[in-house]
Amino acid sequence: MRIWLGPSARLRAQCDGGLGERMAGAIAEAVEHGADRVVVIGTDCPDVNASVVEHAFEQLDDADVVLGPATDGGYYLIGMSALHASLFAHIPWSTADTLRVTLDRARESRLSIALLEERNDIDTADDWRHWLAQQTS
C-alpha cells in the first residue's frame, strides 16, 4: 500500500462488520485521533493513485463529502471532514444503486458534495481484462 499511495499514507486495520460499518468505523477512528479530513478508498480501482487521493482531500476544503463514482453505479472513494453516519446505513452495497442512494442521503442531510472523475473498478475477470487492454492501448 505504501508503494501505491506513498510513504506518508497512514494505514490502519479495519473494524468488524459489513462494508458500511467498516468505512464508518475507519472515518470515526481517524476523526477521534485528530484527523480534520478523511478519505477512504476501495482497493478494486487500480487507477486510484496518490494524485487522486490528494485531489479528494483538496475537494474537502469546500465540500462536506467527496465521492469518486465508479462506472458500475458504486464508488471507489469517499471522503469527509466529520462522520456522516447516514451515508453508511441501509445502503445497497455493491449494486448499481450504491452511489445514487448515497448521493440522495447526502442531499437529504443538506451536505455539500464534490464528485471526482468517474473510474472503472475491478469486480470480475472481464473487468480485469478490459482494464489491462486499456493499459496497453
N, C-alpha and C positions, 0 to 999 in steps of 0.2 A: 504494500500500500504506500509506503514512503517513496519508493521509486516512482510510482504512478502519480502521487499527489504532492511530492516534495517533502523535504526534511522538516518543515515547520508544521505539518499536519499533526494534530493531536488525536490519537486513536484511543477509543475506549471499548470495553466489552459491552455487548447488548444485554438488556434485561430479558426476563422470560416474558412470554405472551405472544400474541399474534402480531402481524406486521404493524398495525396501527399502534398497539401498545408499546412495541419496541421503539418505534420512531418517537412517540410522545415521551417515552422514558428517556431517550437519548437527549432530547431537547430540554426536558425538565432538569436532568442531571447537569447539563452544561450551564444552564442559567443559574442553577443553585451554586455552581462553582465559579460564578462571576462572569460568564460569557455575556456580552451585550448583543451578540448576533450568533445564530447557529444555522448551519447548513447541513442537511442530511442528504446523502446521495445513495442511489442504488448501485449495486455492483454489476448490473447487467447491461450497462451502457458504456461500451469501450471508448466512445468519443468524448466522454467527460474527462477533462484534464484539469490541471491547476488553474488554467486561464478561465475555464467555465465556472469553476468554484469561486474564484476571485471576483468575477463579474456578478455572480449571485450575491456575494457579500456586499458589493457596491450598490446593488439594487435595494438592499435593505436600508440604505440611507434615506430613501424616500417612500418605501412601501412597508406595510406590516408583514406581508407574506410574499415570498418569491417562489415560483414554481417553474420547473423545466418540463414542459409537455413531451410525452412520448407519442410516437405515431400510432400506437395501439390503443390510445384512449386513457392511458395511465400517466404517470410522471416519473422522471428519473431523478428529480431533485426537489426538495422543499426546504425553505429557509424562513426563519422568523426571528424577531428580537425578543419575544416572550412566548411562552407556551400558549397556543390557542387550541385547547383540547378538543373543541368541537370539530376540528378538521381531521381528527383521527378516530372518532367514534361513529360506528354504524356506517362506515364507508364500504362500498362494494369493491374490495381489493382485487387486483389482478383481473379487472374486467374493462370493457370499452367505456364504462361509465365512471371510472375512478376519478379522473380529472374533473369531469363535469360536476359530479356531486361535491367534490372538494371546493371547486370554484363557487358553486351555489351556497355552500356553508359559509365560505369566507364573505360573500356578499351579504348574506343574511346577518352576519355578525358585524357588518359595516367595516370590514377590514380592507385596506388598500392592497392591491395585488400587482405584482410585476411578473410578466411572463418572459422566460428566456426562449431561445431558439428551440423549435421542435427537433427532436432527435429520435433515432431508432434505438430501441433496446433489443436485447437478445433473449428471446423466450423459447425458441425452437431451433432445431438443427437448420431448418430453412432460413431462419433469421440470420444465423451464423454464416451460412454460405453466401447470403445476399450481402452481408457486411464485408466479408472477405473479398467478394467480387468488386465492391466499391473501392476497396483499398488498392487494388491492382489496376484499376482503370484510370 
